[in-house]
């Protein structure tokens, strides 16, 4: 059985752990907010990119995107996948959600794991993918803040460009966890490449918001390419921001669960401490009473033994 001093140390260490959990909980809440703001700010950015593409496509009604064929002579489609995981723990089932989405994708596009070029973001998911038999060609850490997303997006774009130029990969998917509530996330898949022809067709058909179409002086092809690059940038930035928001949301849920467990454990320890302390006080009182009674009996015997 634990002694009073041991219980005191356990109570102190539990209180220290509770302080750490509260700090992590507060940081997760702050991070969720900054990533949510980043996602919202992308809406205006993406809208401007779409307006630019709309103006270009309306200037050339007959323009058709030169998309490559996805299958050649029955061979597997050259495919790349970017998995967004986590470097840190205590983020709930985030990595499992993304991993399972990858398994579902393989079944839906009918391709083997060994035929997919994989870029893993986050150390924990990287090892999970390797253990499952994926050929992970590159690993990158996840950014720690909104300011670090831009450089990571550029790194991912360089990897995708290398896939396209050196290996002819023209089908790329993004797999990440998307926050669906304040404390939960869900696996999500986005096809980054090839571009969605229906989306471009809808942009061409959409009515321009004003009476006059904008004019441009650049050549069509380089301007179209620049806008597509901006679209890819926005798509990747959004994937990073939504993944990090989901990670922190699930970490917040984990911390709330841990805080509840720590509170319950602290209550149990305090109850044990008070009971043990009361028992100790009771034993001391009993010892005092017993000593007092022994002295009284000794005095009585001494009085009895004295001669008259």
N, C-alpha and C positions, 0 to 999 in steps of 0.2 A: 504494500500500500504506500502511496506517495506521502512524504512528509510535508509539513507546512511550508518549509523553505522551497522544496521542489515545486509545490503548487504555485507559490509566488512567482517562480521563474517561468513556469508554463503560462500563467496569466499574463505576465509581462510580454513574453514572446508572441502570444496570441493577439494582444493589443497592438504590438508593433506590426504584425502581419495585417491586421485590420486597417492600420493607417496606410500601409502600402497599397492595399486593395482600393481604398477610397481615393488615393492619388491616381491610380491607374484608371479608375472609373471616371474621374473628372477629366483626365486627359483624353479618354476615348470619346466622351461627350463633346469636348471641344473639337477634336479631329473630325467627328461626324459632320459638325456644322460647317467646317471649312471646305470639306469635300463636297457637301451638298451645294454650297455656294458656287463652287467651281463648276459643277454639273449644270447649274442654272445659267451661269454666265456663258456656257458653251451654246446655249440655245440661240442667242443673238448672233454669235459668231457663225454658227452653222447656217442660220437663216441668210446671212449675207453671202456666204459661199453658194448657197442654192440660188439666190437671186442672180449672182454672176453667171452661174451655169445656165440658168433660165434665159438670160439675155443672149448668151452665146448660141444656145441651141435654137432660139427663135430666129436668129440671124441666118441660120442655115437649116431650113426645114427638112432638107433631104439628107442631113448628116447622119451617118450610121457609125456607131462605135465599132472599131475593128477588134472585136473580141476573138481570142484564140479558141479553137475547138478544145473541148475538155477531154475528149477521148480520141485516141489514135490507135487503130488496128487492135482494138480490144485490150490495150494495155491500161493499167491503173492510172487514174488521173494524178499527175504530179500535184501533191497537196502539202500545204504547210499549216501548222497550228500553233497559235500562241496561247499558252496557258498562264493565267494570272492567279498566283497563289499568295503565300505569305512567308515572310522570314521569321516572324515571331509567333509564339504559341498563344494559348488562351484566346483563340478566335473562333471557338465553336467548330462546327462542321464545314467551315469555308472550303478547305482544301478537298475534302471529300465531295462537296457539291460540284466543284470544278472538275475533279477527276471523273465523277460519274457522268458529267455532261460529255466528257471526251469519249467515254465508253459508248454512250448513246449515239454520238456523232459517227463513230466508226461503223456501227450497225446501220445507220441511216444512209451513209454514202457508200457502203459495201467496199471497204478497203482494209488492208491489214495494218497493224500497228507499225510494222517495219517499213511500210511504204510512205509513212508520214514524217516529214521534217518537223521536229518539235523544238520550239523555243520556250523554255520554262522561266517564269518570273516568280521568284520566291524559293528559298532554299528547301523548305519543308515539302512543297509540292514537287520539286525537282527530284528528290530521292524517292518519293512515292511513285512518280512516273517511271523512273528507272527500274524500280522493283517490279513494276507491272509489265515490263517488256517493251516500253517505248524507247526509241532511239532519240535521246535528248541531245541535240547537236550544240546547243548554246544555253547558258544559264546567266540570268541577270538578277540582281537584287531589286526588290521593290523600293520605290522612293519613300522617304520618311515624312514628306510634306508636299503641299501643292507646288511649291517652288521647285521641287526636284522632279516633277513629272515631265516637264518639257525635254530635258536631256535624255530621259529614259525613252520617251517617244521617238526621239531621233535615233537612238540606238536600235530600237525595234525596226524602224523604217529602213535602216542600213542593212539589217539582217534580211528583211523581206526583199529588198533590192538585190542582195546577193543571191537569194533563192531564185529570183526571177531570171537574172542574167546568166548565172552559172549552171543552174539545174533546170531551167524552164518551168519552174513552179508558178502556175498562174491561178491557183485556187488556194486562198488563205482564209482561215477561220480564227476568230477571237473567242476564247472561252474564259469566262470569269463569273464571279458571284455578284449578283445585283441585289441591292437592298430593297426589300419589298415591304418592310415595316420598320418601326423604330428599333427593333432588336433582332430581326431575322433577315436572312438573305436567301437567294435562290440561284441555282446555276443558270447561266445565260450563254447563248451562242449567237455570234454575229458573223456573217460572211463578208469579209472585207474585200476580197477579190474573187472572181472578176466583178466589175461593177454591175449593179442591177439594171438591166436594160429597161425594165418596166418603170423603175424610178426615174431614169433619164427621160423616158417617153412622157411620163406624167409631168415632169418639169417643163417640157416643151409645150404641153397642152395647157398648162396652168395660165390663167389670165394674169398679165402684168398688172401690178397694183396701181400704176398711174397711167395716164393717157399716152405718154411718150416713152418709147424704149430707149435705154441709154446707148450711147455710141462708144466705140472703142477703136483705138488706132493700132494696137498691137496685132501681129499676125494671129490668126485663129488658133493654130495648133499649139504654139508655146503658151498662149493664154489659157487654153483649155487644160493643158497639162499642169499649169501652175494651180489652177482651181481644183483639179483632181487631187493634187498633192495636199492642198489645204483640207480637202474633204477627208483624206486618209489621216491627216494629223488630228483633225477634230474627232474622228472615230476612235483613234487610239487614246487620245487624251481622255475622252469620255469613259473608255473601258478602264483606264487606270483609276480615274476619280471614283467611278461607281464601285470598283472592286475594293478600293481602300475605304470607302464609306461603309460598305458591307462588312469588311473586316472589323472595323471599329465598332459597328453596331453589334456584331456578334460577340466581340470582346466585352462590350458594355454589359450584355446579357450574362456572360460568364462571370464578370466581376460582381454583378448583383446577386447571382447565386452564391458566389464565394462569400460575399459580405453577409448574406443570410446565414450560411453555415458557420461562419466565424462568430457571429453574434450568438447563435445557439450554443456553440462550444464554449464561448466565454461565460455564458450564463451557467452552464453545467460546472465549469471550473470554479466560478465564484460561489456557487451553492456548496460544492465540496469543501472549498476553503472555509466558508463560514461554519459548516457543520464540524469540520475538524478543529477549528479554533474553539468552538463552543465545547467540544469534547475535551480539549486540552484544558480549558478554563475549569470545566467541571471536575476533571481529575485533580487539578491543583487545589480546588476547594475541598475535595474529599480528603486529599492528603493533609490539608491544614486541619480539618475537623478531626481526622483520625489522630493526628499529632496532639491536638488539644485534649482529646479524650484520653489518650495515653498518659499525658501529663497529669490530668485530673486523677486518674486511677493510681498513678505513682504517688501523688501527694496524699491520697486517702490511705494507701498502704503504709506510708511513712507515719501518718498520724496515728494509725492503729498500732503500729509497732512501738511507739514511744511509751515509756513507763509512766504511770501516774505519779 
